[in-house]
């Protein structure tokens, strides 16, 4: 990119860290009430819904200092980040949801030294470290000290130190921060709960002038919405419902204006699901665009992405964190494939004239998803497509069988070859020893010459993700070796030296780790083959149809009530009712608010598990028995996805920003509004 990483990092490294001195540790700390009364130009600056541009404009015009901004966020954290569920047996026991809870529990660790934390009234559980109670290392400035240093630099020069000067972040606890504990939500007995180094992208954020105010709560080990250390995150729009997993804390901290922006992680739905349920913008970028180094359990599908309240703010963050990292070999694919201008420069166009967008009817087919369970989200998606048309986009609608079905028929058998033949023994029989009894090469060639002979109704919904073995064990143990902790050295240690919560609906985290620890072989060859095949199929289809992007609802289901069963998967719908298949093949996707539900249907424990109306398929045998209950009058957010070719983020940002500007569906959660004395 035109603004090099080296330039960004060189601007302020020494200013932010080398000059932090012991005198700052003893500086007078204002009370929470005083922070809530900060009122520089009350009529023009409000912290609620403030964008990066608005914050930096206020700093440049001296309406507010970075220190005052951090205190405004801390006041909101103090007011709204409390325990969000009833915990009659403590944090590890069963929980009871609370409607209209006073807190959302989005943030776990706060970047405050002990004196500041106590002055603000935050308990010891929010400490930067459980293994360093003194926490007086001057090389580890907290958020207030870093803010003071930024204010000092601005006072001296009159200039911002970098593109994210004063922008306040929460970082998912899956990512390393050298000054705050990092355990991926777990309550594990690390000798030093602080990792030795920042994640690569965290280093870049700090160098750009960002304030890392907190580690966000998360689904433990990147699954669900509850952790043994941080507890349960809830949805700020309906606190008895889930926030989406596993980056729920990141998304809800943005939604409730506890921070400016957040960083999340996605291996399946974990950027876009919580962003959708938080009425926010979430970018799951091209797999190879942002370094994953400094993340617990790196896998082939893991992606680092921002969650923000606007498309432009998410793009501003992406400009800083994107780029080559020699420690992450996948980022080598991105060299020469990023734009010459910052990503935010693509977020200002209002017209989509000349842009061609394909509709993935596979993901909103009313013949397949015909029941009331799905109707609301599909209706909103239809309206969104019409909004795109009004903005000037050319809408390329799908044929009845699906936008990419013809290309799947044409290419999938040959690209998947032996894996495909094993799934179709009726065409490619084998003997008792598994040896082919016919010429499979010729058979595959016949299908390539006449794709109509490919059996079954094949759509994107019908393609299962490829199996993999040992990847989690490899990812955990590699991370722990690189971290070098004296007590937690292996996945075995995480299993045997930790506390785990008890929750029949969220599943056993200890059992999950034990299963991850079983393989003695690492084999993701099928996953790599599937990834290549699907990329080839979609790229060919988009080329033939002259598509710039595709559109579909981010998910088809509302956030479920806490302590109710997960909705089983039908026709390719994944966790949280999300569409995840294309994202895990490395395609970039961005979710943008597209409206709210008026009513929803929920699942409750039942004696039987009928398929959702119109699904036409049987439920998984392992799914717990449930019944549909509803309609229930609930107003919760719904998102729309824009997905494109690898490294097409500029195009996706243009589309998303134009749609955002033309529809204005973002609304803050009404029960977590301005504080009485905040402006």
N, C-alpha and C positions, 0 to 999 in steps of 0.2 A: 504494500500500500504506500501511498505517497508520504504519509506520516509514519516514519519508521519506528519500530519498537525501540531501537537504540536511542533515537532522539527523545522519545517519550520518557524512557527510564532515566536518561542522563540529566533531565531537567531538574529533578527535585530529590533524588536519592539522598544526597548529603543534607539538603535542607530539612527533610522530614525526620531523619533519624539521628544523624551525627550530632545535631545541636540540641537534642533533648537532654536536659540536665536535671540533677537531683532537686533543684529548687522548685521545679514544677510539681514534684510529688507533694510538697507541703503547701501548695497554693490554696487559697481560700475557696471553698466549694459552696456555690449558692444552693439554697433549698429548692425542693421541687416546686413549691408554690411560687418562688421567685422566677423559676424557669418558665412556669406557665404564664407569668405576667409579662414576659418579654414582648415588647410591642413597638418595634421600629416600624414606623409608617404603617399603622394598623389597617389603613384602608387599601393598601396595595399588596402586602405580602401575607399569605396564609400558608402554613406548612401543609395543610390538608390538600392533597391532589397536586402539590407543587411539582412542576417538571424540572428537569435538569437546567433547561434554558432559563426558566423563571428563577430558580435558585441562584444561578450564576449572575443573572442580571441584578438580583437583589444584593448580592455580594459586591458587584462592581459599582453599584450606585450607593453603596454603604448603608443600605437599609437594614442589613443584618450581617453578622459575622458568622463564620463557620462554627465557632464555639456556641453561639446562641442557637444556631440551627440544630446542632447536636442535642442541646438541652431541650429544645422543643420536642424532638423525637423521643428523648428519654422521658419526658413528661407523659407522652402518649403511651410509651411502653409501660410506665408505672401504672397508668390508668387502665390499660386494656390487655396486658399480657399475662393476666393471672391464670390460675388453674381453671380449666374450662369444663371439667366433668367432675362428678362426685366420685371420690376414691375412698370408700368406706374401709378398705383394708390397706390403704397406702398406695404409693405410686405403682407397685408391682402387682397389685391385686385386681380383681374384676372392677369394671367402671360402670357408671350409670350416666347416660347423656343428660344434659340440661338444656332445655329450651330457654332462649333469651339469657344465656350465660353472660356474665359480666366480663369475661376474658376469653382469649382465643389460644393462649399458650403457644404462640408462634415462634418465640425466640427462647433458646436455651441459655447458652453462655453469653454474657455481656462483656464487652471490651472496656472494663473499668477496673482500676486498681482497687484494692480493698477499702481504702478510706473513702474514695468516691462512691463505690458501690453501697457502702453502709450509709453514707450521707443521703443517698437517694432512696434508701429504704429497701434495696433488693437483698434477698436472703443469700446465704452462702452457696446455695445450689446454682446461683448465677455467676459464681466466681470464675475468673479467667482460667484458673487451674485448681484442681483438687489436690495436686501433689506439690504445689508451691504456694503455701498459704501466705508467705511474706510478700512475694510478688513485687520486688523492688528493683529489678534489673532495669537500669536506665536505657538499655538498648531495646527495650520492649515498651515503647510509649503506648498508653491506652488511647481511647478515642478522643477524650477531652484534651490530652496533651498533644496529640497529632493535630487536632483542630486548632489549638493555640499556636502551634508552629506554622500552620497554613495562614492563620491571621497575621502572624508576625511577618511572613514573607510578603503577603499582600500589602500590608502597611508599608513595608520598605520599598516595594517595587511598583505597586499599583496594578499589578498584572496577576492573572491566574497562573498557577504553577503548571497546570496541565489540563487536558480536556475533561477530566472528572473532578476538578477542584471543588471540594466541599460536598460531593455527592455521597450520601450515606447508604451503606450496603449492609445487608445480611447475607451470610454465606452458608450454604448447606453444610451441615456438620460432617458430611462425607469427604470434604476437601480440607487439606492441611492449611492451618494458619499457625505460624511459629509462636505467636503470642497468646493463643487461646487453645484450650483443650480440643482435641479432635478424636472422636471415638465412633463416628458413624451412628450416633444415638445410643451406643451401648454403655452399660455400667460395668466396664471391664477394668481389672486391676493393673493398669499400666504403671510402670515405675515412674515414668514421666508422661503425663497425659498430653503434654505439648509435643508435637512433632518437631524435628530439628529445623525444617525449612517450610516456607510457603509453597503452595501449589504454584505452578508457573503463572497461571492467570491471576492469582492473588498478588504476586509480585508486580505484575503489569498494572493492576488496578491501583495499588499503592503508589506506584511511580507516576501514575496519571493524576494523583491528587485525591483519590477516593479515601473515604473514612470507613474502615471496617468496624461497624458498631456492634455486631453480634454474629454468633453462629446460630443459624435457624434450626429449630427442632425438625425432626424428620422421622419417617418410618424407619425403624431400626434396620441397619444393614440394607437400606434402600428398598424396603418393602413395607407397604401399609402407611399408617398415619400415627403410629404410637411407638414410643421408645422407652427402654428401661431407665434411662437417665433423665430424659426430658419430659416424659409423660405423653399426654394425648393432645394433638392439635385438632381444632374443630373449624368448621366453616363459618366465617363471620357473617354470612347472609342467612344462615340458619344453624345455630350453634349445636343443635342435636343431630347434625349431619356431618358426613366426612368432608375433609378439605381436598380430597384427592391425594394420591400417593405417588411417589414417596417424598416429594419435595413440598409437602403441604405447608411447612413452616415458612419456607421462602415465599410462596405465593401469598399466603394470608398476611404475612408481615407487610407486603406491598399493598394488598387490598385495603388493609386497615390503617395505612399511612403510619406505620411504625418505622419505616425506612423509606428511602427514595426508590431504590431498586434492589433486586436480589439476584443471586446466582443459584441455579438449580442444576439437576443432573437428570438425564433421561437415558434409560436403556430400553424401556418400552413406552409407557405413557407419562413418565415422571416429571417432565417439564410442562407438557400441554394439558394433562388432566388437572393438576392443581391450578394452573393458570386459568383454564376454562372456568373452574368452580369458584375462582376468586375474581371473575369479571376483569381479568387482566390480559396482557399480551405476553405470550411466551414463545421464545424461539428455540427450537431444537435444530441446531445448524447442521450443515454438512459434516459428516463424521470426521473428516480430516481437517476441518477448519480451525478448531480450537484445541490446544493441548490438554490432555487428560492427566498429565503428570502431577503427582501429589494428591491423588484420589484413591481412597480405599476401594480395592477390588475393581481395577480396570478390566473391562472386557471388550470384545469386538464391537458391541453395540453401544457402549457408553458414550454419551455426548454431554458437553458442558454448554449450558445456555442461560441467557438472562430472562428474568421475568420483570416486567415494568407495567406502569399504568398507561403508557402510550407507546405507539410503534417507534416514534422518534427516539425516546429514551432507551428502548431496547437496542436500537441501532447504534446509539452512541456508545453503549457498553460493548457491543460486538466489535466496534472499530478498535477498541483498546485490547481486547482479549484475543482476537483472531491473529493467526500468523504462525510461522514456522517455529517449532521448538525442537532442537536436535535430540532432546531426550525422548520425544514422542515420535516414533518413526512414521506414524500415519500422517502427520502434518507435512511430511515431505511431498505428499500428493498435492498440496495446496500451493506450492511455489509456482508463481506465474498465473495463478487462477483467481486472484483476489483483485478487487477494483483499484484503480489509481486514486480514487477519492474516498473519504470516509463514508461508512455505510449510511450515516444519517443524511447525507446529501441526496439520497434516493427517496426520502420520505416526505417530500414537499409538493409533489405533483397531485393535482386534484382530479385530473381526467385520466381515464383508462382507454382512451381512443387508440386503436391499433394493437391493443393487447388481446390475445386469444387465450381463453380460459376454458378448459374442459371440465365437464361435470362428471364426477365419479358416481354414477347412478348405482354402481355396485354397492355403495355404502349408504344409499338412501332409497333403495328399491321398495316401493310400497307393496308390491306383491309378496315380497319376502318379509318385510317388516311392517305388517299391516295392522297390528293391534294398537290399542291406546298407549301402551308402554312407550312406543317410539314416536307417536304422532306429533307431539309438540316440537321435538327437535327437528324432525323432517320439515314440518311447516315453516319453522324459522329459517331453515336452510333454503327452502324454496324462495322465501322472501329475500334472503341475502343474495341469491342468484339474480333476482330481478333488480335489486339495488346495483349490482355490478353491471348489469346491462344498461341501466340508466346512467351510470358513470362513463359509459362509452365502450365498455369491453365487448368483444365479440364472444358470445357464449357458444361453445361447441358441445352440444348435448350428446349423450351416449346413445348408441343403438340399444335395442331392447336387451341384448345379451350382455351389455357392459362395454365401457369405453375401451378396455384393453383385452377383452376376451379373445378377439381374433388373433392378437399377437401372442397371447399365451398358448393358444392352440398351435400356432405356427412354429414357435421357437422353444417352448418349455421342454418337450420331450427330448429334443436333441441336446439342449444345453444341460439338462439334468441327467441325461443318458442312463447310466446304470442305476442311479437312485430312482429314476422315473420307472424303469422297467420293473423294479422290485415292488412298486406300488400297484402294478397292473399285471399280475401273474396270468390273468385271463388272456392277455395278448402275448405275454412272454413267459411261457411255462418253463419250469425247471424240474429236474428229477429229484429223487429223495435226498441226494447229496447236495442239492442246490445248484447243480450244473445246468446251464441253459440247454434246452432240447431243440431250439431253433436258432436260426441266424438272427441275433438281436440287432446287428448293424443294419441288415436289410430291412428289418421290421421298423426301425426308427426312420430309415430313409423313406419308406412308404408313407409314414405319417407326415414327414416333412413335405413330401410331394402332394399330399392330399390331406390338409389339416382337418377336413370334415370328418375324417376317420378317427380322430382323437376322441376317446370315449368320455361321456359324462358332460354335465353342465359346468364348464370351467370358468370361474371368475376369480378376481383377486380375493374374494371371500373364502374361496375353497382351497387356497394354497396354504399349507401349514408351514410354519417356520421350521427350519432344519434343526435336527438334533445336534447336540454338542455334549462333550464329556470332559470333565476335569477343568473347565475354564474358571469356575469360581474358586476352586482350590488353588489353582495357579495364581489367580489374581490376588487373593487374600495373602498367600504366603510370600509372593513377590513384594507386595506392599510392606508387609511386616519386616521382611529382611532389609529393605531399603530404609525403613524407619529406624531400625536398630534399637528398639526398646529392650531394657535389661530383663523385663519380666514377661511381656507379651511378645513372643517371638514367632509363633506359628498359629495356624488355625486351631490346632489342638488347645493352645493356651486360651484363645478366645472362647472356646467351648467350656473349658474347665476352670477358668479364673474370672468368671463374670456372673452377674445376677441377670435373671430374665423375668419379664413380666408374664402374667397368666391371663390369657384372653382367648376364649373359645372361638371368637369370631375372627381374630387376627392371625391365628395359627401360632405354632411354637417356633420361636426364633432359634432356640437351642437345637431342636430337631432339624431345622433347615440347615444349620451349620454342620451338624453331624452328617447329613446327607451330602453336603458339599465336600466333606472331608473324605468320603469313601473312595472316589476314583483313584486309580494308580496309573491311568493313561490320560494324556491330554490329546483330544481329538476334536478340532473344530473345522475339519476339512469340508464336511457337508454344509456347514454354515457359510463358509467362504464360497463354495460352489453356488449355493442358493443366492447369495448376495450378488454374485456376478450375473447369474441368470436373470434375476428380476431387474437389475439395472439395465441389462441389455434389452429386455422386453419393453420396459417403460420408455427408455430413450428412443427406441425404434418407433414406438407408437406416437410419442410426442413429436418426433421428427416428421412422420407421415401426416399427422394431423395439424402440424404447424402450431403446436401449443406452447405457450409461455409458462403455463402453470396449470394445475388442476385444483378443484375446489370440492369440499365435502364437509359435512358437520364434523366437528372435532370428536364428538361422541354422540351416542343415541340415548344415553340414560342419564338421569339426574343424579346428584350425589345421594347415596343411600343413607338411611338413618343409621347412626351408630348403634351397635349391638343388633344388627339385622344381617342376614346372610348376604354374601356377595352374589350378584346376579351371575348365573352361569353363562358361559360363552356359547353363542349361537352364530353360525354363519360368519365367523371371523371377528366378531366383536370380542375385544380383549378386556383386560382388567379395567374397572371403572367405566365399562361401556364404551371404551375408546377404540379408535382405529390405530393400530400400532404397526401393522405388518410392513408398510412401505418405509416408515421411519427407520426401522431396524435394519433396512438394507442400505442405509447411508444417505437417503434423500433428505434435504432440508425441508422443514415445515414450520409454519408460524400460525399460532392460534390468536384470534382477535375476537373480542366480545361481539355477539350478534343478537343479544336480547335476553329475555328472562322467561322462565316458565310461568304459567298461570296455575297449572295443576300438574301433579305427578302421580305415578303409581309406585308403590313400595312393595318390597318383599317381606313377608313375615313367615316365621316357622310354620310348617304345615305338614299334613300327613302324606301329601303327594307332591310331585314336582311336574306340573303340566308345562309343556313348552309355551313360551310366550305366544299370544295369538298371532297366527300367520307365519310362525317360524318354520313350520314344516319339518321339524327335526326333533329327535329325542334328546333329552338332557344328558349330560355326562353322568355316568354311574356313580361317580364320587361326589356329585353335588348334593348338599343337604336338602331334605324336603322343604319346599317353600310354597307359598301361595301369594298371588298378587292382591294388594289392598289398595283401594282408591276409588275415585280420584281424591287426592289430598290437595287442598289449596296451599301452595307453596310458591314463593317467588325466589327462584335461584337462577344463577347465570348459566348461559349456554354459549359455546364458542363455535367459530367457523375456522376451518383449516385451509391454508393455501400451501401447496406442496409443489416443488419444482425440481429441475435437474440439479445434480451436485454443483455447488458453488454458484447457484443462481440467486443467492440472497439479495442482491440489488433489485432484481425483478420482483421477488416476493415482497420485499419491503415497500416497493412502489405500489403494488396492488393492495397490500394490507393498509398502508397509510391512506390511500385514496378511499378505500372502503370505510376506514375509521372516521375520516373527515366527513364523509357523506352520510354517516348514520348516527354517530355519537351514542353508542350503546353503553359506554362505560359509566357506571354509577357507583359511588362509594357505599359500603354497607351502612345502612341508616342507623343501626344501633351502636356504631363506633365512630360517631361524628366528632366535630370540634369539641375540645375541652372548654369548659365554661369561661376560663380566663386566658385562653391561648391566643386571642387576638382581639 
